Amino acid sequence: MYDFDLLVIGTGPGGQKAAIAAAKLGKKVAVVEKRDMLGGVCINTGTIPSKTLREAVLYLTGLNQRELYGASYRVKEEITVADLGMRTQHVIGREVQVIRSQLSRNRVVMLQGTARFLDEHTVGVTGDEERKVTAEKIVIATGTSPARPPTVEFDDRTVIDSDAIMHLDRVPETLVVVGAGVIGIEYASMFAALGTKVTVVERRERMLEFCDLEIVEALKYHLRDLAVTFRFGESVAAVERRPRGALAILESGKKILADCVMYSAGRQGKTAELCLEAAGLAADDRGRIDVDENYATPVPHIYAVGDVIGFPALAATSMEQGRLAAQHACGEPVANMHELQPIGIYTIPEISFVGKSEDDLTRDKIPFEVGISRYRELARGQIIGDSYGMLKLLVSPDDRRLLGVHVFGTGATELVHIGQAVMGCGGTVDYLVNAVFNYPTLAESYKVAALDAMNKMRAIARLTDEF
Ligand SMILES: Cc1cc2nc3c(=O)[nH]c(=O)nc-3n(C[C@H](O)[C@H](O)[C@H](O)COP(=O)(O)OP(=O)(O)OC[C@H]3O[C@@H](n4cnc5c(N)ncnc54)[C@H](O)[C@@H]3O)c2cc1C
């Protein structure tokens, strides 16, 4: 009756995993994607390019080796955008191949063009001419694009958004980053590591409010050390283009001259082209689509996953949403998404956490003890020259369960998963105290932090006779 059992619009992490999960269940599946965008924002303009750029910056600047080899250590003196772009393009190319091969070996039909609804089971795919495709179930995974304030004139050269930063013709000497969200701060730290003088302008008084305060303070200290200037509680009133660069004028009257001004001011759901109304759907003013706990929209055979449904808008969560939506659409039993979701922020140095923060627990009046391990006290920390890294455990003194794990420094985004596994399995700090870890590793920081928390709890319990 229909051309396909499931049609997926968009091949970012959400769309890919939805298509493959349905194909694995024996369904006839197709994906629609625009030209040159296989893999979505994740592969082409967001996660993968930015994380590869970070790796290239760390390698070429030699930043992580300077503690061992001295402040002047560099792998390359003059780092050009060609040096940085070469690695990024290489990884993007490989990743696109991997996705194309995964889709084709699972017999997912790839349709190139822009999709729009013609009715609730029919999608028009516009390439050179419009092709009509029908499907029993449809998954919308169209993601987002950077939001551009209407008063700012972008030229993709001096006044840019985060998509354009990968296409600069030279490494700027000075850069203004407007917005200290995750994307803004990640790029601010990468360019600061390259030697760019970065000014971050943020309307709020704090940045990364959802992270552990102590860790954000440590990050700010490091970024200031790389010559980043923070302007919190300030906003940009106007940006004027100049013959060489742009002048950012703050509402307080301050003027900042920079080679480049990058706006990182939120993202807008990509729903404008979808003609949602033809399917009986609508998006909110930020282009987002409302879904229920199974990612079904108000039209039950149409699902939406990934950034287009809003928070947390991560590749990691989008993939899982796609898989769960496809399973539900195919009538398979579906578990709910696990509530323990790690957050990784690839600043230099990187941050990662899972579970509650000290602020969350204090607000909710949940008592906790803190156990800390500093990399400089670990043999691995000395070997790799990371003296600033730290791991913090938040432990319940009542039942010794882990309530939160916060990591700052080398390998933070990998290390956090040890804590996530212990927490997910309902483990206590006793497991970490008694476990034997490889030596010398950064993973050992779990044991050191667990012992620290345990000793503090024991000292208090001795006084109160509770231990
Ligand atoms: C700079 C940056 C860094 C990031 N870093 C990280 C990170 O480190 N870790 C992390 O987990 N997440 C990160 N993210 C977020 C991550 O990229 C997104 O959460 C993820 O890509 C969302 O996946 P998605 O499936 O919703 O869609 P997307 O990846 O946004 O892909 C959507 C696709 O749909 C296509 N599409 C849209 N409309 C149509 C249409 N009408 N017809 C056909 N195709 C259409 C688009 O062309 C696009 O290819 C980052 C994002 C950015 C911008």
The ligand as a Tripos MOL2 file, in Angstrom:
@<TRIPOS>MOLECULE
LIG
   53    58     1     0     0
SMALL
NO_CHARGES

@<TRIPOS>ATOM
      1 C1         29.6080   23.1000   16.6470 C.3       1 LIG1
      2 C2         28.8300   21.9610   17.2400 C.ar      1 LIG1
      3 C3         29.4730   21.0600   18.0740 C.ar      1 LIG1
      4 C4         28.7560   19.9810   18.6260 C.ar      1 LIG1
      5 N1         29.4120   19.1170   19.4560 N.ar      1 LIG1
      6 C5         28.7560   18.0480   19.9740 C.ar      1 LIG1
      7 C6         29.4230   17.0970   20.7940 C.ar      1 LIG1
      8 O1         30.6140   17.2260   21.0450 O.2       1 LIG1
      9 N2         28.7320   16.0360   21.2740 N.ar      1 LIG1
     10 C7         27.4020   15.8550   20.9920 C.ar      1 LIG1
     11 O2         26.8190   14.8500   21.4620 O.2       1 LIG1
     12 N3         26.7320   16.7470   20.2230 N.ar      1 LIG1
     13 C8         27.3690   17.8320   19.7220 C.ar      1 LIG1
     14 N4         26.7040   18.7300   18.9190 N.ar      1 LIG1
     15 C9         25.2790   18.5360   18.6850 C.3       1 LIG1
     16 C10        25.0550   17.4980   17.5800 C.3       1 LIG1
     17 O3         25.7310   17.8520   16.4080 O.3       1 LIG1
     18 C11        23.5650   17.3990   17.3290 C.3       1 LIG1
     19 O4         22.9180   17.0970   18.5450 O.3       1 LIG1
     20 C12        23.2310   16.3110   16.3180 C.3       1 LIG1
     21 O5         23.8620   16.5170   15.0890 O.3       1 LIG1
     22 C13        21.7070   16.2820   16.1040 C.3       1 LIG1
     23 O6         21.3950   15.2040   15.2990 O.3       1 LIG1
     24 P1         20.0270   15.1640   14.4730 P.3       1 LIG1
     25 O7         19.8870   13.7470   14.0340 O.co2     1 LIG1
     26 O8         18.9420   15.7810   15.2520 O.co2     1 LIG1
     27 O9         20.2300   16.0630   13.1870 O.3       1 LIG1
     28 P2         21.3780   16.8140   12.4260 P.3       1 LIG1
     29 O10        22.7300   16.2420   12.6980 O.co2     1 LIG1
     30 O11        21.1740   18.2620   12.6800 O.co2     1 LIG1
     31 O12        21.0320   16.4870   10.9270 O.3       1 LIG1
     32 C14        19.8060   16.8300   10.3610 C.3       1 LIG1
     33 C15        19.8570   16.5490    8.8790 C.3       1 LIG1
     34 O13        18.5680   16.7340    8.3320 O.3       1 LIG1
     35 C16        18.7060   17.2910    7.0390 C.3       1 LIG1
     36 N5         17.4770   17.9940    6.6810 N.ar      1 LIG1
     37 C17        16.9210   19.0680    7.2810 C.ar      1 LIG1
     38 N6         15.7730   19.4210    6.6890 N.ar      1 LIG1
     39 C18        15.6190   18.5450    5.6650 C.ar      1 LIG1
     40 C19        14.6270   18.3960    4.6780 C.ar      1 LIG1
     41 N7         13.5450   19.1900    4.6120 N.pl3     1 LIG1
     42 N8         14.7900   17.4160    3.7550 N.ar      1 LIG1
     43 C20        15.8690   16.5790    3.8010 C.ar      1 LIG1
     44 N9         16.8120   16.6640    4.7310 N.ar      1 LIG1
     45 C21        16.6910   17.6350    5.6550 C.ar      1 LIG1
     46 C22        19.8750   18.2440    7.1750 C.3       1 LIG1
     47 O14        20.4500   18.4880    5.8970 O.3       1 LIG1
     48 C23        20.7870   17.4790    8.1120 C.3       1 LIG1
     49 O15        21.7080   16.7250    7.3720 O.3       1 LIG1
     50 C24        27.3910   19.8170   18.3470 C.ar      1 LIG1
     51 C25        26.7330   20.7260   17.4940 C.ar      1 LIG1
     52 C26        27.4480   21.7700   16.9410 C.ar      1 LIG1
     53 C27        26.7340   22.7320   16.0280 C.3       1 LIG1
@<TRIPOS>BOND
     1     1     2 1
     2     2     3 ar
     3     2    52 ar
     4     3     4 ar
     5     4     5 ar
     6     4    50 ar
     7     5     6 ar
     8     6     7 ar
     9     6    13 1
    10     7     8 2
    11     7     9 ar
    12     9    10 ar
    13    10    11 2
    14    10    12 ar
    15    12    13 ar
    16    13    14 ar
    17    14    15 1
    18    14    50 ar
    19    15    16 1
    20    16    17 1
    21    16    18 1
    22    18    19 1
    23    18    20 1
    24    20    21 1
    25    20    22 1
    26    22    23 1
    27    23    24 1
    28    24    25 2
    29    24    26 1
    30    24    27 1
    31    27    28 1
    32    28    29 2
    33    28    30 1
    34    28    31 1
    35    31    32 1
    36    32    33 1
    37    33    34 1
    38    33    48 1
    39    34    35 1
    40    35    36 1
    41    35    46 1
    42    36    37 ar
    43    36    45 ar
    44    37    38 ar
    45    38    39 ar
    46    39    40 ar
    47    39    45 ar
    48    40    41 1
    49    40    42 ar
    50    42    43 ar
    51    43    44 ar
    52    44    45 ar
    53    46    47 1
    54    46    48 1
    55    48    49 1
    56    50    51 ar
    57    51    52 ar
    58    52    53 1
@<TRIPOS>SUBSTRUCTURE
     1 LIG1         1 GROUP 0 **** ****
